[in-house]
Amino acid sequence: MDRNEADLRRAIAELHLTPREVVICNRTQAAVVVGRAKQAFVGSSDPRWWWASLSKPAVAVDYPAGEAFRHLLEFVPQGEERCWLVVENDEDGPWHVLDTAVEAIPGIIAECSPFEYYLIGKEFNWLIAENHHKQLIVVTDARPRSDS
């Protein structure tokens, strides 16, 4: 178990989140989600950082104070209640994938050491990433919640 997986499991336990709110996918499920997400948003290349090689138009929003995760819900499209949370690890090995309620994500991230991650719509139609440059990168044609 790497540091990010340990942090995720600890955060879920400390926040008393139930399987209704978050489930850590097994390696097989995670590989399927990561493969579909790469196909939808990165294309045929295999970059280390997806956010640097997106195949669709994206908008980057800077959060120099380092609290981009507190603004995630502002960019999740209206009506989306669940998504995939894809968390990179410190290696190039398998990434961690959570099937999670959108509302639970900021709390989970707040409890963890910093890592890069992607929120991905269950239909692979939107993506929000946070990178090590303290930016949120948003790919969606849907109307964000903050416009409601």
C-alpha positions in Angstrom: 0.0 0.0 0.0 1.5 3.3 -1.0 1.2 6.6 0.9 -1.8 7.9 -1.1 -3.8 4.7 -0.6 -3.0 4.8 3.1 -4.1 8.4 3.3 -7.3 7.7 1.4 -8.3 4.8 3.6 -7.5 6.8 6.7 -9.5 9.8 5.5 -12.5 7.6 4.7 -12.4 6.0 8.2 -11.9 9.3 10.0 -14.8 10.9 8.1 -17.0 7.8 8.9 -17.9 7.6 5.2 -20.0 4.6 4.3 -20.0 2.5 1.0 -23.0 4.6 0.0 -20.7 7.6 0.0 -17.4 6.1 -1.3 -16.0 2.8 -2.5 -12.3 2.2 -3.3 -12.3 0.3 -6.6 -10.3 -2.9 -6.8 -7.3 -3.0 -9.3 -9.3 -4.4 -12.1 -12.1 -1.9 -11.8 -9.5 0.9 -11.4 -7.7 -0.1 -14.6 -11.0 -0.1 -16.6 -11.8 3.4 -15.3 -8.3 4.8 -15.9 -8.3 3.3 -19.4 -11.7 4.8 -20.3 -10.7 8.1 -18.9 -7.5 8.2 -20.8 -9.3 7.3 -24.0 -11.9 10.1 -23.4 -9.6 12.9 -22.3 -6.0 12.1 -23.3 -6.3 10.1 -26.5 -3.6 7.8 -27.7 -0.6 9.3 -25.9 0.6 8.1 -22.6 1.7 11.2 -20.7 2.8 11.1 -17.0 0.4 14.0 -16.3 -2.9 13.8 -18.1 -3.6 17.5 -17.4 -0.6 18.5 -19.6 -1.9 16.5 -22.6 -5.6 16.8 -22.7 -7.3 16.1 -26.0 -10.2 18.4 -25.3 -10.3 22.2 -24.5 -9.7 23.0 -20.9 -9.8 26.0 -18.6 -7.2 26.4 -15.8 -8.0 28.3 -12.7 -5.2 29.3 -10.3 -5.5 28.9 -6.5 -2.1 30.1 -5.3 -3.0 29.6 -1.6 -3.2 25.9 -2.4 -6.8 25.2 -1.5 -8.2 24.4 -5.0 -10.0 21.3 -3.6 -12.2 23.7 -1.6 -13.5 25.0 -4.9 -14.1 21.7 -6.7 -17.9 21.6 -6.3 -18.2 25.0 -8.0 -17.1 23.3 -11.3 -18.9 20.0 -11.1 -21.7 20.0 -13.6 -25.3 20.4 -12.3 -27.1 17.2 -11.5 -23.9 15.2 -11.0 -24.1 13.3 -7.6 -21.4 10.7 -8.1 -18.1 10.6 -10.0 -14.8 8.8 -10.2 -12.0 10.2 -8.1 -8.7 9.1 -9.7 -5.7 9.6 -7.5 -2.2 9.4 -8.8 0.4 7.6 -6.8 4.0 8.5 -6.2 5.1 5.9 -8.8 3.9 5.1 -12.3 2.1 2.1 -10.9 -1.6 1.7 -10.8 -3.6 4.7 -9.7 -6.3 4.6 -7.1 -9.9 5.0 -8.2 -12.8 5.8 -5.9 -16.5 5.7 -6.8 -17.7 8.5 -4.7 -20.4 11.0 -3.9 -19.3 14.4 -5.3 -20.0 16.1 -2.0 -17.6 13.8 -0.1 -14.6 14.7 -2.2 -13.4 18.0 -0.6 -13.4 16.4 2.8 -11.5 13.4 1.7 -8.8 15.5 0.0 -8.5 17.8 3.0 -7.6 14.8 5.1 -4.8 13.6 2.8 -1.3 14.6 2.0 -1.1 16.5 -1.3 -1.5 14.5 -4.5 -2.6 15.1 -8.0 -6.1 13.8 -8.8 -8.9 13.9 -11.4 -12.6 14.0 -10.9 -14.3 12.3 -13.8 -18.0 12.1 -14.7 -19.5 8.6 -14.5 -20.2 8.9 -18.2 -16.7 10.1 -18.9 -18.1 13.5 -20.2 -16.3 15.9 -17.8 -13.0 16.1 -15.9 -11.6 18.3 -13.2 -8.0 17.9 -12.2 -5.8 19.5 -9.6 -2.1 19.7 -10.4 1.1 20.5 -8.5 0.9 24.0 -9.8 -2.1 24.7 -7.5 -4.5 24.8 -10.5 -7.8 23.3 -11.2 -8.1 22.2 -14.8 -11.7 21.9 -16.0 -12.9 20.0 -19.1 -16.7 20.2 -19.6 -19.4 21.5 -21.8 -21.9 21.3 -19.0 -23.0 24.3 -17.0 -21.2 24.4 -13.6 -23.0 24.5 -10.3 -21.8 28.0 -9.5 -24.0 29.3 -12.3 -27.2 28.1 -10.6 
